[in-house]
Amino acid sequence: MEIFIRRLPKSTTRLHLMKFISDALKPKWYLLQFSPKGTLRHCDIWRIDDPQTKQVEYHGVARIEPPSAALQLINRLNGQPFRTKIVEVRKFFHRSSERDRRRLQDEQIAKEFSEKRKRDRRRSGLHIDHLHAGVTTDSLPPSGFKVASHS
């Protein structure tokens, strides 16, 4: 299962993130219950540049096995301090614009489906860099791929 670590401090390295996750994966006893041993399989830091707001965000994505350990890790790390910030940790969801229910082909189904959103909640024009190693400083140029607009 993949987990998403939201809003990392900009000085975070991949090694810092791996240590933060690995320390939380160490088995612990909770009221006579032993937490399942988990394994960190993969870890990346994503740099997201928003050209509209001129802001840069850093997020982490990690693959943890087994899923039961990932769920306990989410509960253990969510809301915890990491370096200079409190992080939000949740399950990572892969999303595709092709699975958007608002783009249904069948008119009958489309009429029955009541759209409450006025516009797409996804931000368009983001530049995303997958930082596999190194430090996440703002000295890096935005050289990622452009995410297609979903409007």
N, C-alpha and C positions, 0 to 999 in steps of 0.2 A: 504494500500500500504506500502511496506517496503522500507526504504531508507538506503543507505550505506554511512557511514561517514568514509572517508579514512584517514589513517595515524594519529591516535590519539597520543598525548604525552604519554610516558610510565608511567607517574605518575597519569594518569586519573583513577578515580573510576567510577563505574556505576552511582553513585549518581551525580557526576559532569556532566556526559553525559546527564542524565535525566534532570537536571536543565537547561543545555544549550539548550536542545530541548524544554522543557516546556516553558522557557522564550520566545523563538521564536514563540511558538504556541499561545501566548496570542493575542487576536484580536487587530488589529490596523486599523486605517483609512489611506488610501492612495488616495489622490486626489478625495475625495468624494466617494471612493469605500471602502466597509468594507470587510476585509479579512475573509474567513470562519473560524469558530471555529473548531480547530482540537483537537484530543485526542491522547495522547501517550498510546498505548496499551501494548507495550512490548519493552524492550531495553536490548541488550547484547553487551558485548565487546568480540572480538575474538583476541586471541593471536596466531600469525602465526610464527612458527619457520621454517626457511629455512636451512636445514643441509648443503646444498652445499655452501651457502654464509656465513653461521654462523650468519645471521641477524635475528632479531626479529621485527615483525611489530604488531601494534595494530589497529584494525578497529572496528567501531561500526555498529550495525544493529538495526534499530528501526521500529516498526510497527505503522503507523499513520493512523487514520481514521478521516474523509472521505478522499478519494484520492485527492480531490481538495485542501484540506488543506495540504496534503503531498507535492503536486507539488509546492504550494506557499512556503512551508517550505524549500524545496530544493533551490528555487531561493533566499530565504532570507539568508540561512546559507552558501551556496557555496562561498568559498573564504573568509570567515570571520575568524577572529582570535579566537582560542579556547585554552585557557591557554597559551602555549608557541608556538603553531604552527598555520599556516593557514590551515584550513581543506577543503577537497574536498567532496562535498555532491552530491549524485546522486541517481537515482532510483536503487533499488537492483534487480538483475535478478538471478533467480534460473537456473543454467545450469546443463545439464546432458550430459555425454559423449555418451549416447545412441542416442542423437538427433544430433550428428555431421554429417553434410551433406557429409563429406569426406568418411564416412563408409557406403555409399549406397550399397544396395544389387543388385539392377538392373543395369547391365552393360551398357545398353543403356543410362540410366540417368547419370551414372557415366562418360561416354564418353562425354556427353554434358556439364557436369559440369566441368569447368576449375578451377583447384586448383592453387591459386597464392601463398599460404603460403608454405614455404619450410619445416616448422616443426610446431608442436603444440605450441601455444603461452602460454598454461598453464604450470606452473611450476610443476614438479613432485616431489614426496617425501616430501611434506610439512606436518608439524605437526600442527594441529589446535586445540586449546583449547577454549571452550566457557566459558568465565568467567561471571557467573551470578551475582556475588557480589564480593566486595573486590577491592583491588588496583591492577593495572596492572604493577607490578614491575618485573624486570628481575631476582628477587630472586626465582621466581616460576620455578620448574623444568618442562621441556617439557614433559607433560604426556598425550597429546591429541591423537586422533586417526590419523592414517596415511591415507592420501588421495591417492587413487589408481592412478597409472600412466596412462596417456591418450595417450600413444604413440603406 
